[in-house]
Amino acid sequence: MAFPFQRGGLRGNPNTDLLYLKCLKSGNTYLISSAQTFDEWNVAYRHVPRSFCSGDVILVGTSNAASAESYLGVATPFKVSRATFLAHTDIGARAAVLILAWTAFVLIGLASAILLSLHSLDALPSAIIGIGVSGVIVFATGLLNFHLSSYAAITLVAISALTLLSNRRRRIWSELRMPMLLWLAIGMVAFLFVAGIDNGGGRWAANAMFSPLSWSVDNQNPVLFAYRFAHATKGEALVAGPWYFDDRTPLLTVLMIVPQTLFIEPLSRLVGTDFIYTADSAIGVLLLALWAPVLLWFSFRAKVRHRMLFIAIVAISPFMLFNTVYTWGKMLGAAYILLAVGLTLLPERRNLGLIPTALVLCYLSHSGNAIAGAAFLIVFANALRWGDVKTLTYGAFVALVVMAPWVYWIKVVQPFGNALVRYQLANDTGFDHRSSSILASVLQCWKGLGLEEWLAMKLHSFHMLVDVPLSIGFGGALDNRTSSFAENQRAGDFVVLARTIGIASVGAILAIFRGSAFQKKLILCGVVGVVSMTLLIVRHGYVPHQAYGSIVLIAAAGAMYLADQHSRIPTILFGTWLAYFAAVWIVSPIVNADHLHFGALIMAVLWLCGAVIIVASSSRALPAWRSAGLDIQNRAG
């Protein structure tokens, strides 16, 4: 059966709304969904077991709304085919689409690496940048005609497949194989974890699975706009509720169009259009897991001593988990910042020409990462030489070409997509006055605050970033004063910088005093970005409002320091952290789930074991990386 509903109340909060079936004969209940959808309609797919009730059943909706925004809406349930039910609840169809999408993107990356290898450029960054540029090509084609974006997706993959005929494919693939397989493994782990915890949310599943941490609609707009962009008509305004398409930068959205066109839409003709959005959510998880191959490549280029420990410390954290399963583009931008830093370590100076495009793709993933990009240019400027000017000039020209379609869109096609910028700088989304000056809104906001209140807000924000004991209380979607220890910790892990990256924060503090020059530079770059963002925005400067590229650099530096030690203490620290992380972020959400799909959870464990094997075997499989990397660390202790 399918149960259409919309739910404004926050999951897991006291007196929350309920939607369930009740057996009149026995009084037994069967929960339909506890996911909130923030005003939007969603469909929960349920196969009620015959053992549930031998008589009449009624559908009960109980609203405990305390405000106009917290309500429960229910439409008439209806019967669906078994194929439709399985497509939305079983892992088979979505996992198949995810693997096919990975194959398509790997072909694009392989083609890019083969093409750029003609100019002696490193394979992995060439592939990752090529994947990002493919999204820009899809977007640029859509500027001519929205429907052409689908044809561009098909053409890109078809042309990329022809590179399999190249004589260079084996050598390039030997370098790409391990990081690309790690990308697939991490993407599958994240997808299967979400699929295993069934709260009836469909594409909204990740919004509520970590309750009371129940984040809003930011992850829904890329999914909605991916379909609408590819099917829009000339003159149609791309909006989702009050949001414009260009309130957020487009890279994650347009990359979704590639597998959506090739695999998802043909399958949706068999199981229903709603499957497009559910499958796009799975593809979003894969794309956000692009940090995995970059992190593996970075560990080789930075000559990390204990690579497995380094990757585990960075990857197993609330920061990486939540922002990989929650389909907003921030983590994709963080991957491109890490890539840009890694490019400064390569012995072949021509690779520096990729840095401008990496920074542009970082911005096109999420505009907040512009601050992280600016911090990178300031801190890593001394890594560049006068002899690199020609290379960087060519790279800057390419980056401007990559950026041009988006500039045209925001200036000509859909101007005034400034809601999020206005919200951060002036505490006002401006939905009803988009064409008014942002500067005027900022000045009006600051005039209303006054210096004393502004200083108090900034002190509160900096306190919040390092509030390890959670002395500050949050409310609503970030409630950390519930009766559940695990739920309180999740809320804190989400917003507190010193907590969200796990024990990497301990390593970062130690690295400030005893770390290598490179580790200190990473920390400085991250701190400059975090401090700049906290001072710039009017909103509280907790983690979701930060440039994620800055945070990932701090995490990498701290993990690198710990992984470079000869002592067993970092391993013991990580083991302790792992026990906490598993209890709070894995076991607790599983226990709180409406329904569980054990097959998906078991498969997640198997794919995780595969990821561990890939990292362990990559040291033997990639001798070229070991020999080509620069020993840039002045090791301490």
C-alpha positions in Angstrom: 0.0 0.0 0.0 1.0 3.6 -0.5 0.2 6.3 2.1 0.5 9.9 1.0 1.2 12.3 3.8 2.7 15.6 4.8 4.1 16.2 8.2 5.3 19.4 9.7 6.2 18.2 13.2 9.7 17.3 14.1 10.3 13.6 14.5 11.3 12.4 18.0 10.2 15.5 19.8 7.6 15.3 22.7 4.0 15.0 21.6 5.0 14.4 18.0 2.4 13.6 15.3 1.6 10.0 14.6 0.4 8.1 11.5 -0.3 4.4 12.0 -2.7 1.5 11.3 -4.8 0.2 14.2 -6.3 -3.3 14.4 -9.8 -2.9 15.8 -9.9 -6.5 17.0 -6.6 -6.7 18.9 -5.7 -3.0 19.3 -2.3 -3.6 17.8 -0.7 -0.7 15.9 1.6 -0.6 12.9 3.6 2.6 12.3 3.3 4.0 8.8 5.9 6.9 9.1 7.6 9.1 11.6 9.4 11.2 9.0 8.7 14.9 8.7 8.4 16.5 5.3 8.3 20.2 6.2 5.0 20.9 4.4 5.7 18.8 1.3 3.8 15.7 0.3 5.5 12.3 0.4 4.5 8.7 0.0 5.2 5.9 2.5 5.2 2.4 1.0 4.2 -0.3 3.3 3.6 -4.1 3.1 1.5 -4.8 6.2 2.1 -8.4 7.3 -1.0 -10.7 7.4 -0.3 -11.6 11.0 -0.9 -7.9 12.0 -4.7 -8.2 12.1 -7.4 -10.7 11.3 -10.2 -8.2 11.2 -10.9 -4.6 10.2 -8.0 -2.0 10.2 -8.3 1.8 10.4 -5.7 4.5 9.6 -5.1 6.8 12.5 -3.5 10.3 12.3 -2.9 12.0 15.6 -1.9 15.6 15.5 -0.3 17.3 18.5 0.5 20.4 16.6 1.6 23.3 18.8 1.9 25.7 15.9 0.5 26.3 12.4 3.7 24.8 10.9 3.4 21.5 12.8 0.6 19.5 11.4 -0.3 16.2 9.9 -1.9 15.8 6.5 -3.1 12.5 5.1 -4.5 11.6 1.6 -6.3 8.5 0.6 -4.1 5.4 0.8 -4.0 3.2 -2.4 -2.8 -0.1 -3.6 0.5 -0.4 -5.6 2.1 -3.2 -7.5 4.7 -5.4 -5.9 7.3 -4.0 -8.3 6.6 -0.4 -7.2 6.7 -1.4 -3.5 10.1 -3.2 -3.9 11.6 -0.3 -6.0 10.9 2.1 -3.1 11.7 -0.1 -0.1 14.0 -2.9 -1.3 17.7 -2.2 -2.1 17.8 -4.0 -5.5 16.6 -1.3 -7.9 18.3 1.6 -6.2 21.6 -0.3 -5.7 21.6 -1.3 -9.3 21.0 2.3 -10.4 23.8 3.5 -8.0 26.3 1.0 -9.5 25.3 1.9 -13.0 25.7 5.6 -12.2 29.2 4.9 -10.7 30.1 3.1 -13.9 29.0 6.1 -16.0 30.9 8.6 -13.9 34.0 6.3 -13.9 33.9 6.3 -17.7 33.8 10.1 -17.7 36.6 10.3 -15.2 38.7 7.8 -17.2 38.2 9.7 -20.4 39.2 12.9 -18.7 42.3 11.3 -17.2 43.4 9.9 -20.6 42.9 13.2 -22.3 44.8 15.2 -19.7 47.6 12.6 -19.4 48.7 13.9 -22.8 49.8 17.0 -20.9 51.5 15.0 -18.1 48.7 15.7 -15.6 48.0 13.3 -12.7 45.3 10.8 -13.3 43.1 11.0 -10.2 42.7 14.8 -10.0 42.1 14.9 -13.8 39.3 12.3 -13.4 37.6 14.0 -10.4 37.7 17.4 -12.2 36.5 15.8 -15.4 33.5 14.4 -13.5 32.7 17.9 -12.2 33.1 19.5 -15.6 30.8 17.0 -17.1 28.0 18.4 -14.9 28.8 21.9 -16.1 28.6 20.7 -19.7 25.1 19.2 -19.0 24.1 22.5 -17.4 25.5 24.7 -20.2 23.6 22.6 -22.8 20.5 23.1 -20.8 20.9 26.8 -21.2 20.3 26.4 -24.9 17.3 24.1 -24.3 16.5 22.3 -21.1 15.7 19.1 -22.8 19.1 19.1 -24.5 20.7 18.5 -21.0 19.5 14.9 -21.2 21.0 14.4 -24.6 24.2 15.9 -23.4 24.3 13.4 -20.5 23.9 10.5 -23.0 26.5 11.9 -25.4 29.1 12.5 -22.6 28.9 8.9 -21.4 28.9 7.5 -25.0 32.0 9.5 -26.0 33.7 8.6 -22.7 33.1 4.9 -23.4 35.1 5.2 -26.6 38.2 5.9 -24.5 38.2 2.2 -23.7 39.8 1.8 -27.1 42.7 4.0 -26.1 46.2 2.5 -25.6 46.5 4.5 -22.4 43.5 3.1 -20.7 45.3 0.3 -18.8 48.0 2.5 -17.4 45.5 5.2 -16.3 43.0 2.6 -14.9 45.8 1.1 -12.9 46.1 4.4 -11.0 42.3 5.0 -10.8 41.2 1.5 -9.9 41.6 1.5 -6.2 40.3 5.1 -5.4 37.3 4.6 -7.8 36.5 1.2 -6.1 36.8 2.9 -2.7 34.3 5.5 -4.0 31.8 2.8 -4.9 32.3 1.0 -1.6 31.8 4.1 0.6 28.9 5.2 -1.5 27.2 1.8 -1.1 27.9 1.8 2.7 26.2 5.2 3.1 23.3 4.3 0.8 22.6 0.9 2.4 22.7 2.4 5.9 20.0 4.9 5.0 18.0 2.2 3.2 18.2 -0.1 6.2 16.6 2.4 8.5 13.1 2.7 7.2 11.0 5.5 8.6 8.7 5.8 5.6 10.4 8.9 4.5 11.5 7.9 1.0 13.6 10.8 -0.3 13.1 12.4 3.1 14.6 9.4 5.0 17.9 11.1 6.0 16.1 14.2 7.4 14.7 12.2 10.3 16.9 9.1 10.8 19.2 10.9 13.3 16.4 12.5 15.4 16.0 14.8 17.2 18.5 16.1 14.7 15.9 16.8 12.0 17.4 19.1 9.4 15.1 21.0 6.9 14.6 21.0 3.1 18.2 21.8 2.0 18.7 18.3 0.8 15.4 18.1 -1.2 16.0 21.0 -3.6 18.9 19.3 -5.6 16.6 16.2 -6.0 13.6 18.2 -7.1 15.5 20.5 -9.4 17.5 17.7 -11.1 14.2 16.4 -12.7 12.7 19.8 -13.2 15.7 21.3 -15.0 15.9 18.4 -17.5 12.2 18.7 -18.3 11.5 22.4 -18.0 10.1 24.4 -20.9 11.3 27.7 -22.3 10.3 30.6 -20.0 9.4 28.3 -17.1 10.7 29.6 -13.8 12.6 26.9 -11.9 11.2 27.2 -8.4 10.5 24.8 -5.5 8.2 26.5 -3.1 9.8 29.9 -2.3 13.2 28.7 -3.5 14.9 29.6 -6.8 17.1 27.1 -8.6 20.0 29.5 -8.2 19.5 30.1 -4.5 22.1 27.3 -4.4 25.0 26.6 -6.8 24.1 23.8 -9.2 26.9 21.1 -9.5 25.3 18.4 -7.4 21.9 18.9 -9.1 23.2 18.8 -12.7 25.4 15.8 -12.0 22.3 13.9 -11.0 20.9 14.4 -14.5 23.4 12.0 -16.0 22.2 8.8 -14.2 18.7 10.2 -14.1 18.5 10.3 -17.9 20.4 7.0 -18.6 19.0 4.7 -16.0 16.4 6.1 -13.5 13.8 7.5 -15.9 13.6 4.4 -18.0 13.0 2.3 -14.8 10.5 4.8 -13.5 8.2 4.0 -16.4 7.7 0.6 -14.8 7.5 1.5 -11.2 6.2 5.1 -11.1 7.5 8.7 -11.4 8.0 9.0 -7.7 10.9 6.5 -8.1 12.9 9.3 -9.8 13.2 11.3 -6.7 13.9 8.3 -4.5 16.7 7.1 -6.8 18.1 10.6 -7.3 18.5 10.7 -3.5 20.6 7.5 -3.7 22.7 9.0 -6.5 23.2 12.1 -4.4 24.8 10.0 -1.7 27.2 8.5 -4.2 28.2 11.9 -5.6 28.8 13.2 -2.1 31.0 10.2 -1.3 33.5 11.6 -3.9 35.6 12.6 -1.0 36.7 9.0 -0.6 38.9 8.6 -3.7 40.3 12.1 -3.1 41.2 11.2 0.5 42.9 8.0 -0.5 44.9 9.9 -3.2 45.7 12.7 -0.8 47.1 10.2 1.8 49.6 9.0 -0.8 50.6 12.4 -2.0 51.0 13.6 1.6 53.1 10.5 2.5 50.9 9.6 5.5 52.7 6.9 7.5 49.7 4.8 8.7 47.3 5.3 5.8 44.5 3.1 7.1 44.3 4.9 10.5 44.4 8.3 8.7 41.5 7.5 6.4 39.5 5.9 9.3 39.9 8.9 11.6 38.7 11.3 8.9 36.0 9.1 7.5 34.4 7.8 10.7 33.0 11.0 12.1 29.6 12.7 12.4 30.8 15.3 9.9 31.5 12.8 7.1 28.5 10.5 7.8 25.7 13.1 8.1 27.0 15.2 5.2 27.4 12.2 2.9 23.9 10.8 3.4 22.2 14.2 3.5 22.1 15.3 -0.1 23.2 18.9 -0.1 26.4 19.9 -2.0 28.6 20.9 0.9 30.7 17.8 1.1 31.2 17.7 -2.7 32.8 21.2 -2.4 35.0 20.0 0.5 36.3 17.2 -1.8 37.4 19.7 -4.4 39.2 21.9 -1.7 41.1 18.8 -0.5 42.0 18.0 -4.2 43.3 21.6 -4.6 45.6 21.2 -1.6 46.8 17.8 -2.8 47.7 19.4 -6.2 50.3 21.6 -4.5 52.2 18.4 -3.5 52.7 17.0 -6.9 56.2 17.1 -8.4 55.0 17.8 -11.9 54.2 21.6 -11.8 51.8 21.4 -14.7 49.2 19.9 -12.3 48.9 23.3 -10.6 46.9 24.4 -13.7 44.1 22.3 -12.4 43.8 24.3 -9.1 41.6 27.1 -10.5 39.1 24.7 -11.9 39.1 22.7 -8.7 38.3 25.9 -6.8 35.5 26.8 -9.2 34.0 23.4 -8.9 34.2 23.8 -5.1 32.2 27.0 -5.4 29.7 25.4 -7.8 29.1 22.6 -5.3 28.2 25.1 -2.5 28.7 28.8 -2.5 29.8 28.9 1.1 33.0 27.1 0.1 34.1 30.3 -1.6 35.4 31.3 1.8 37.4 28.0 2.0 38.8 28.7 -1.5 39.8 32.2 -0.5 41.6 30.9 2.6 43.4 28.4 0.4 44.7 31.1 -1.9 46.0 33.1 1.0 47.6 30.3 3.0 49.0 28.2 0.1 50.2 31.2 -2.0 53.8 30.4 -1.1 53.5 27.0 -2.7 53.4 28.8 -6.1 56.4 30.1 -8.0 57.0 32.7 -10.7 57.6 29.9 -13.1 54.1 28.7 -12.5 52.5 31.9 -13.8 52.0 30.5 -17.3 50.5 27.3 -16.1 48.2 29.1 -13.7 47.1 31.6 -16.3 46.0 28.8 -18.6 44.3 27.1 -15.7 42.5 30.3 -14.7 41.2 30.7 -18.3 39.8 27.2 -18.2 38.2 27.9 -14.8 36.6 31.1 -16.2 35.1 29.0 -19.0 33.8 26.5 -16.5 32.3 29.3 -14.4 30.7 31.2 -17.4 27.4 29.2 -17.7 26.5 29.8 -14.1 27.4 33.5 -14.3 25.1 33.8 -17.4 22.3 32.0 -15.5 22.3 34.2 -12.4 22.7 37.4 -14.5 20.3 36.7 -17.4 18.2 33.6 -17.0 17.1 33.7 -13.3 18.5 36.7 -11.5 18.0 37.4 -7.8 18.7 33.9 -6.5 20.0 35.4 -3.3 17.9 34.0 -0.5 20.6 32.0 1.2 23.3 34.8 0.9 20.8 37.3 2.3 19.9 34.9 5.0 23.5 34.4 6.1 24.6 38.1 5.8 21.4 39.8 6.9 19.3 37.2 8.7 16.5 37.7 6.1 15.7 35.3 3.2 14.0 38.1 1.3 11.5 35.8 -0.5 9.2 38.8 -0.9 11.9 41.3 -1.9 14.5 39.5 -3.9 15.3 42.4 -6.2 16.2 44.7 -3.3 19.9 45.3 -2.5 21.6 42.7 -0.4 24.0 45.5 0.9 21.0 47.5 2.0 19.6 44.5 3.9 23.0 43.9 5.5 23.4 47.5 6.6 19.9 47.5 8.0 20.6 44.3 9.9 23.8 45.6 11.4 22.2 48.9 12.3 19.6 47.1 14.2 22.1 44.9 16.0 24.6 47.5 17.3 28.2 46.7 18.2 27.5 45.3 21.6 25.0 42.8 20.4 27.1 41.8 17.4 30.1 41.1 19.7 27.9 39.0 22.0 26.7 37.0 19.0 30.2 36.4 17.8 31.4 35.3 21.2 28.5 32.9 21.4 29.3 31.5 18.0 33.0 30.9 18.8 31.9 29.3 22.1 29.5 27.1 20.2 32.3 25.8 17.9 34.4 24.5 20.8 31.6 23.6 23.2 32.7 20.0 23.8 30.7 19.5 27.1 27.5 20.9 25.4 27.1 23.7 27.9 24.9 25.6 25.4 21.4 24.3 24.9 19.8 24.1 21.5 16.1 23.7 20.6 13.8 22.5 17.8 15.6 20.4 15.2 18.9 20.6 17.3 17.4 19.7 20.7 20.2 18.5 23.0 18.2 18.6 26.2 16.1 15.4 25.7 16.0 12.4 28.0 18.2 10.4 25.7 22.0 10.6 26.0 22.6 9.4 22.5 20.2 11.9 20.9 21.7 14.8 22.9 25.2 13.8 21.7 24.1 13.6 18.1 22.7 17.2 18.2 26.0 18.4 19.7 28.1 16.4 17.2 26.3 18.1 14.4 26.9 21.7 15.4 30.1 21.8 17.4 33.3 21.9 15.3 35.5 20.3 18.0 33.1 17.3 18.2 32.0 16.8 14.6 35.4 15.7 13.3 35.9 13.3 16.2 39.4 12.6 17.5 40.9 14.4 14.6 40.2 17.5 16.7 42.7 16.1 19.3 45.3 15.6 16.6 44.7 19.1 15.3 45.4 20.7 18.7 48.6 18.6 19.1 49.7 19.4 15.6 49.6 23.1 16.3 52.5 22.6 18.7 54.3 19.5 17.4 53.1 18.9 13.9 54.9 19.3 10.6 55.0 22.5 8.6 52.4 21.1 6.2 50.0 20.0 9.0 50.2 23.5 10.5 49.5 25.0 7.1 46.4 22.8 6.7 45.2 23.9 10.2 45.9 27.5 9.5 43.9 27.3 6.2 41.0 25.7 7.9 41.0 28.1 10.9 41.2 31.1 8.6 38.1 29.9 6.7 36.2 29.1 9.9 37.0 32.4 11.6 36.3 34.4 8.5 32.9 32.7 8.0 32.0 33.1 11.7 32.8 36.9 11.5 31.1 37.4 8.2 27.7 35.9 8.7 25.1 37.2 11.0 23.7 33.8 11.8 25.3 31.6 14.5 28.5 30.2 13.2 28.0 26.6 14.0 29.0 23.8 11.7 26.1 23.8 9.2 26.8 27.4 8.4 30.5 27.0 7.8 32.5 26.3 4.7 33.0 22.6 4.7 36.2 22.8 2.8 37.8 24.5 5.8 36.5 21.9 8.2 37.8 18.9 6.2 41.3 20.4 6.1 41.4 20.7 9.9 40.2 17.0 10.1 42.8 15.9 7.6 45.6 17.7 9.5 44.6 16.2 12.9 44.2 12.7 11.4 47.6 13.0 9.7 49.3 14.0 12.9 47.8 11.0 14.8 48.5 8.6 11.9 52.2 9.7 11.8 52.9 8.8 15.4 54.9 5.7 16.3 53.0 5.3 19.5 49.9 3.1 19.9 48.0 5.8 21.7 46.3 7.2 18.5 45.0 3.7 17.8 43.6 3.4 21.3 42.1 6.8 21.0 40.5 5.9 17.7 39.2 2.6 19.2 37.5 4.5 22.0 36.1 7.0 19.6 34.8 4.2 17.3 32.8 2.7 20.2 31.2 6.0 20.9 30.5 6.8 17.3 28.9 3.3 16.7 26.7 3.7 19.8 25.5 7.2 19.1 25.4 7.4 15.3 24.8 3.8 14.2 23.1 1.7 16.9 20.9 4.4 18.3 19.3 5.4 14.9 18.8 1.7 14.2 17.1 1.1 17.5 14.8 4.2 16.9 13.8 3.1 13.4 10.2 2.5 12.5 11.1 -0.6 10.6 14.4 -2.2 9.7 15.7 -3.9 6.5 18.3 -6.3 7.9 19.5 -7.3 4.4 20.5 -3.7 3.6 22.3 -3.4 7.0 24.2 -6.6 6.4 25.2 -5.6 2.9 26.4 -2.2 4.4 28.8 -4.2 6.7 30.0 -6.3 3.8 30.7 -3.2 1.6 32.5 -1.6 4.6 34.7 -4.6 4.8 35.4 -4.2 1.1 36.4 -0.6 1.7 38.9 -1.7 4.3 40.4 -4.2 2.0 40.7 -1.7 -0.8 42.6 0.8 1.4 44.8 -2.0 2.8 45.7 -3.3 -0.6 46.1 0.1 -2.3 49.6 0.4 -0.8 50.7 -2.6 -2.9 48.6 -1.8 -6.0 49.8 1.8 -6.5 53.6 1.9 -6.6 53.6 4.9 -8.9 51.9 7.0 -6.2 54.4 6.0 -3.6 57.4 6.9 -5.7 55.9 10.1 -7.2 54.7 11.7 -3.9 56.8 14.5 -2.3 58.0 14.0 1.2 56.5 17.3 2.3 56.3 16.6 6.0 59.0 17.6 8.4 58.0 14.8 10.8 57.9 15.4 14.5 58.7 12.7 17.1 
